[in-house]
């Protein structure tokens, strides 16, 4: 093992993950986002902001017949994502490309059945970036702001598909407004207490139709994950809206 990397496990060991020892590291958000994708065998999924590939690998471990394309701006993370796909025996179904979302996606990617994204949580105007350049790029908007991420996501999905987003709860109204403006106004929300995070699923609709589904409570009051959270995070259960 290279000294600047660690090998970690997700989904109770179903997924092995090489990632930087320092800087931005995969959190439970990626596992929750993957669990919320209602994909089926034979479908194609796009992961915007793929990092080291955690979302795609967790989804591919749960849905054996689906395929995933990840898009990531940092070449070093793309290299790790490709290595992780090989490490998990998923290179034929999970691949990651280098691309800046400020530019249009390559036309040869086509349309996807589902698009999932974990955009940087912080707007550049209010952020106090990490001194680690890679972590700062992963957590603070740069060449593409949140509106741009959502525009790319909605443009890449088939008309009957879904867009899945995980974000900070304080940006929920902003996200819903952008999605409705883009024609994706059928919105379902799932909060993740006590984390200040929300999962958002959007479908194409001309007018805003917003529902809030029962939350997934992540932690017990006395500490540790709830049984429902354990089912998703350890045992690869789907996270239904």
N, C-alpha and C positions, 0 to 999 in steps of 0.2 A: 504494500500500500504506500502510495506517495505521501510524504509527510504533510503536505498541504491539503490532503483530502481525508475524509472519513467515509466509511461504508456504514450506512444505516438501514433500518428495516421499516417498512410500512405495511399496513394491513396484516399485522400479526406475522410478518415474515414472508408474505406472498410476494412482496416487491422489495428488491435490494436496490439501494440508492447511493451512488457516489456523489458527494457534494463537497464544496469548499469547507475547510475546517473553520475559517473565519469569513466574515462578511454575511451576505444574505443566505439563510438556511431555510429549508422547507419546514413549514409549520402545518398544523392540522387543517388550515384553510384549504390547501390543495387537495387533501383527502376528502374533505366535505364537498368541495366543488365537483370532484370526480364522481362522488356517490350520487349527486343530484342530477347527473346527466342520464336521461331516460333513453339510452341507446339500445339498439338491438343488433343481433348478428347481421353482418352485411352492410351496416351503416357506416358512414364516414363522419368523423368528428374533427373539428378544428380547435386547437388550444392556443389562444393568443396570450403571449407572455409566458412561454413554456418553462423558462428557467432550465433546470436540469432534468425536466421531463416527468415530474411526479404525477401531475394530473393524468397525462396520457397513459402512463404505466399502470396507475391504480384503476383507471377505467378498463384498460385492456385485460387486466387480471380478472376483473369482474365479468366482463362481457367478452367471451372468448373469440367471437367472430367479427368484432368491429375493428376498424382501423382508425388511426389518429395521426394527424399532421400537426406538429407544434411549430410555432413561430416565435423566435426569440432574437433580440437585437445584440446580445453579448456573445461574441464568438466562443469564448472560453466555456460558457454555459451550454452552448449548442454542442460543443465537443463532448462535454460530460453527458448531455442528454442522449447523444448517439451511443456513447459507451454504455449508458444505463440500459438502453434498449437491447443492446447485445448481451449485457450481463444477465438480463432477465429472459433471454431467448425470444424477444419480441421485435427484432429488427425488421421482419417482414411486414409487421402491422403498425409499428410506431416509428415515425421519423420526425426529425426537427430540422428546420431550415433557418438560416440567418436572414433577418429582414427587419427593417425599421418601419413601424406602422405609420409613420408620417408619409410614406409612399404607398401607392396602391399595391395590393397583394398581386403576386405573379398570376397572370390570367390562366396559366395551365393548371392551377390548383383546382379550378372549377368550384362548384357549389357543394355545401356540406349539409348533412341532415341535422347536425347540432353544432353550435359554436359555444365554447366555454372560455371564460376569461377571468383572470384575477389581476385587474389593472393595478398600477401603483396607487397606494392609498392616499397619498398626500399631493395636493396641488402645489406647484412650484412657488406660488406667491406666499404660502403660509408655512412652508416646510423648513425644518432645520435639518438639512441633509446629514447623513452619516459621513464621517471622514473616509470611510471605505468606499471607493468609487463604484464598485460593483453593487454594493448594498444600496447606495444612494440611487443608482439607476433603476434598481428593482422596486424601490419604495416611493420615489418622488417622480412626478410627471416631468418629462423632458421634451423630446421632439414631438411627441403626440400626447395631447391632453385627454381627459376622460371622454369628452365629446367625440374626439377622433377615434378612440378605441371602440366606442359603441357604434359609430358610423361604419367602421371596418367590419365589426362583428355582424351587424345586421345585413350588410351588403353581401356577406359571404355565405349566408345560410339560405337554404331552400325556402320557398314561400310557406310550406307546411311544417317547417322545422322549429327549433327552439333556440333561444339565446339564454345562456346561464351566466350569471355574474355573482361574484362574492366581493363585498366591499364593506367599508366602514358604515355603520348605521347613520352617521351624520351626513352622509352623501346620498342617502336614499332618495330624497325628493329631487335632487339634481339628476340622478340616473333615470328615474321614472319620467321626468319631463323630457329628457333627451330621447328616450325610447318611444314615447308617445309621438314626439315630433317626427321621428323616423318611420312611423307607421307600425310600431311594435307595442301597441297599447294594451294588449291582453297580458296583464302583469300579475304574477303570484309572488308573495313574499314569505320567507321563513326566517325568523330571527333565531339567534344562536346564543341565548343567555348562558352565563353572565358575560360572554364576549360581546363587545360592541361591534358585532358583525351581522350582516344580513345576506341571505341568499335570495337572488332575484331570478325568476324564470319569466321570459317574455315570449309571446307568440304574436304573429302578425294580426293587427286589428287597427282599424282607422280611428276608433275612439278609445279613450282610456277606460279600461275595466280592471280595477285593482282589487285584489282580494288578499287577505292575510291568513295564512294557514297556521295550524298549531306550531309553536316553536319547538326546536330541538334543544332541550336543556342539556348543556355539556357537562356541568359539574354538580356533584352533590354538595349540599351545604357543609358537610363535614370533610369534604375533600375527595378527590378522585372523580373519574368519569362516571356518569350515569350509565345504567344498563343500555339505554337507547343509544347513547353516544358510543359505548363500547362496541355495540353491534355494527355500527358504521365504521369506526376507526380501526377496530381490530379484526372484525370478522367479515368485512367486505359487503355488508348489507347495503342495499340501495337506500337513498334518502328521498322518500316520496314527498311530493307537495300535496 
